Amino acid sequence: MTITGRIHNFGAGPAVLPLEVVEECRKSLPNLNNSGFGLLEISHRSKTFQNIVDSSMEKLRRILSIPEDYTVLYLQGGASLQFYMSALNLLRENEKVDFLVTGVWSQKALKEASRIGDASARWDDSENGFRSIPSNEDYSVRDNSLYLHYTSNNTLFGTQFHHLPESNGKPRVLDASSDIMGVPLDVSSHDLIYAGAQKNLGPSGVTVVILSPWAMQRVPSDLPTMLDYSVHSSKGSLFNTPNTFGIFVLDKVFSWIENNGGLEGAITRNKAKSNLLYQELDRTDFWLPHANKECRSVMNVTWRLPSVELEEKFLKESLDAGLGGLKGHRSVGGIRASLYNGCPIESVEALVTFMRDFEKSNNR
Ligand SMILES: Cc1ncc(COP(=O)(O)O)c(C=O)c1O
């Protein structure tokens, strides 16, 4: 059966998934893997579901080359819970941590960590409209800081680290929510990585957390149960009822990634998509890209038009042309195209074709 009426979806998350994966969900709804139980109706304690957890984690470890002694968890509460939970598990009241504030999400992470210890912004681009990413010379990590926290991709403003930030030998804690498995990532250079799944990995409701042995050793013994990484680790992420549907989708997305060239394949496709769009943005002064060139995101491309009226016209006409989810975040305005793993190059080609026509008719 063909699926008609699906839009070219550029939404920032929950985001488009590979159609194959969506089809697999549909097939599994009444009867999952011939178990007789439907996908949304099966116990998380069943063998059928345990196999899905195991196989998805194996694939995740393979795709990201996660070191064997690292712990991988599937949690709930989104990346927003990890802002606090990561600090709660790693940091103590009298300790310091350093943050690179490249956008609203890192501001929020800093605020939550401040509830636990002395969290300080060592670099903050808020006055510049979050257009850039610091180079290693632009900040210093304090000698007595416990770790450096950064956000690899700034989903709202469309900037991204294209290098591993210098941390003065301190552990790195990374919010990789909007570029995990879409760009190169050296897991072994980090001690804690967290990412909400709903952009590159699957649906909302699952957060992937990756922890080094150092991070696991930092976990205090007296935390509230559900906020304690060691509790979730000791139960293989099944301490309480997990998002079973979400984990199923992750497993299918990971298979799709592995069948399509693994991480390298995803990186190549994402580069090709973003290059195509940035080429169009650089073709004419009509488009006003938000991010500084060297900091441009491969995952979220942001730009303005000469007036708010033209932006509204662009959004209306693009939607009429079958291109959805392009409205920029309210804190930036303008247009944002999210080009996550599930977004096919054909969608970007359709967007660029639309943009050329729009520019021709509206550039005076
Ligand atoms: C980089 C980044 N961090 C954190 C979040 C918050 O994620 P959640 O809504 O899963 O809590 C988002 C959501 O878009 C994000 O893009």
Ligand as a Chemical Component Dictionary entry (heavy atoms), coordinates in Angstrom:
data_LIG
# 
_chem_comp.id                   LIG 
_chem_comp.type                 NON-POLYMER 
_chem_comp.pdbx_formal_charge   0 
_chem_comp.three_letter_code    LIG 
# 
loop_
_chem_comp_atom.comp_id 
_chem_comp_atom.atom_id 
_chem_comp_atom.alt_atom_id 
_chem_comp_atom.type_symbol 
_chem_comp_atom.charge 
_chem_comp_atom.model_Cartn_x 
_chem_comp_atom.model_Cartn_y 
_chem_comp_atom.model_Cartn_z 
_chem_comp_atom.pdbx_ordinal 
LIG C1 C1 C 0 19.642 20.348 22.254 1  
LIG C2 C2 C 0 18.383 20.075 23.008 2  
LIG N1 N1 N 0 18.467 19.808 24.321 3  
LIG C3 C3 C 0 17.358 19.564 25.056 4  
LIG C4 C4 C 0 16.105 19.583 24.495 5  
LIG C5 C5 C 0 14.908 19.304 25.352 6  
LIG O1 O1 O 0 14.454 18.049 25.061 7  
LIG P1 P1 P 0 13.160 17.396 25.704 8  
LIG O2 O2 O 0 11.989 18.133 25.150 9  
LIG O3 O3 O 0 13.252 15.988 25.250 10 
LIG O4 O4 O 0 13.262 17.534 27.184 11 
LIG C6 C6 C 0 15.975 19.832 23.126 12 
LIG C7 C7 C 0 14.645 19.834 22.488 13 
LIG O5 O5 O 0 14.458 20.250 21.374 14 
LIG C8 C8 C 0 17.145 20.089 22.376 15 
LIG O6 O6 O 0 17.076 20.354 21.067 16 
# 
loop_
_chem_comp_bond.comp_id 
_chem_comp_bond.atom_id_1 
_chem_comp_bond.atom_id_2 
_chem_comp_bond.value_order 
_chem_comp_bond.pdbx_ordinal 
LIG C1 C2 SING 1  
LIG C2 N1 SING 2  
LIG C2 C8 DOUB 3  
LIG N1 C3 DOUB 4  
LIG C3 C4 SING 5  
LIG C4 C5 SING 6  
LIG C4 C6 DOUB 7  
LIG C5 O1 SING 8  
LIG O1 P1 SING 9  
LIG P1 O2 DOUB 10 
LIG P1 O3 SING 11 
LIG P1 O4 SING 12 
LIG C6 C7 SING 13 
LIG C6 C8 SING 14 
LIG C7 O5 DOUB 15 
LIG C8 O6 SING 16 
# 
